[in-house]
Structures are given as structure tokens and as C-alpha cells.
Amino acid sequence: MAVDPELLEILACPQCKTPVTLIRNGAALKCDTCKRVYPIKDDIPVMLLDEATVEP
């Protein structure tokens, strides 16, 4: 089961408050503003700054 599309509509980056998008075939969420990538574990987005990585 993937992340609910309605949930994706309201999720925002906790750092800069901009919307996030799915990447890696639904395995992560990326903020295009600050370039943070948040993992999705067991279909649950982990929106914690400590768990995020920064990618170009």
C-alpha cells in the first residue's frame, strides 16, 4: 500500500514549510526548496529533520 494521495496533498517540509513530492518510486519524499529527502518506512512518511538527508 502506498502513501495516501490525500495525505500527500497536505504534507509539507518541516524545515521550510513547502510541499514535498514523491521520489524513488514512492520510497521517499523530497522538498524542492531545501533539498531535504524524508524516508517513507512501512508506508508512513518520516517527516523528522533528524531522519532527513540533503540531496542536490
C-alpha positions as CSV (number, residue, x, y, z in Angstrom):
1,M,0.0,0.0,0.0
2,A,1.3,3.4,-0.9
3,V,1.1,6.7,0.8
4,D,-2.5,8.1,0.6
5,P,-2.8,10.8,-2.1
6,E,-4.8,13.0,0.2
7,L,-2.0,12.8,2.8
8,L,0.5,13.8,0.1
9,E,-1.6,16.9,-0.6
10,I,-1.2,18.3,2.9
11,L,2.4,17.2,3.8
12,A,5.0,19.9,3.9
13,C,8.6,20.1,4.8
14,P,9.0,20.8,8.5
15,Q,12.1,22.9,7.8
16,C,10.8,25.4,5.2
17,K,7.1,24.6,5.1
18,T,6.9,23.9,1.3
19,P,5.1,20.9,-0.3
20,V,7.0,17.7,-0.8
21,T,7.0,15.3,-3.8
22,L,7.4,11.6,-4.1
23,I,10.7,10.3,-5.4
24,R,12.4,6.9,-5.7
25,N,9.2,5.1,-6.8
26,G,7.4,6.1,-3.6
27,A,10.2,5.3,-1.2
28,A,10.9,8.9,-0.1
29,L,9.6,12.5,-0.2
30,K,11.7,15.4,-1.3
31,C,11.4,19.2,-0.7
32,D,12.5,21.1,-3.8
33,T,13.2,24.2,-1.8
34,C,15.7,23.0,0.8
35,K,16.5,19.7,-0.9
36,R,15.8,17.5,2.1
37,V,14.7,13.9,1.5
38,Y,12.4,12.2,4.0
39,P,12.2,8.4,4.0
40,I,8.9,6.5,3.9
41,K,9.0,3.5,6.2
42,D,6.2,0.9,6.2
43,D,4.1,3.4,4.1
44,I,4.5,6.1,6.7
45,P,6.4,9.3,5.9
46,V,9.0,10.0,8.5
47,M,9.0,13.8,8.5
48,L,11.7,14.4,11.1
49,L,14.7,16.6,10.4
50,D,17.0,14.1,12.1
51,E,15.9,11.4,9.7
52,A,16.2,13.5,6.5
53,T,19.1,13.6,4.2
54,V,20.1,16.5,1.9
55,E,20.4,15.8,-1.8
56,P,21.1,18.1,-4.7
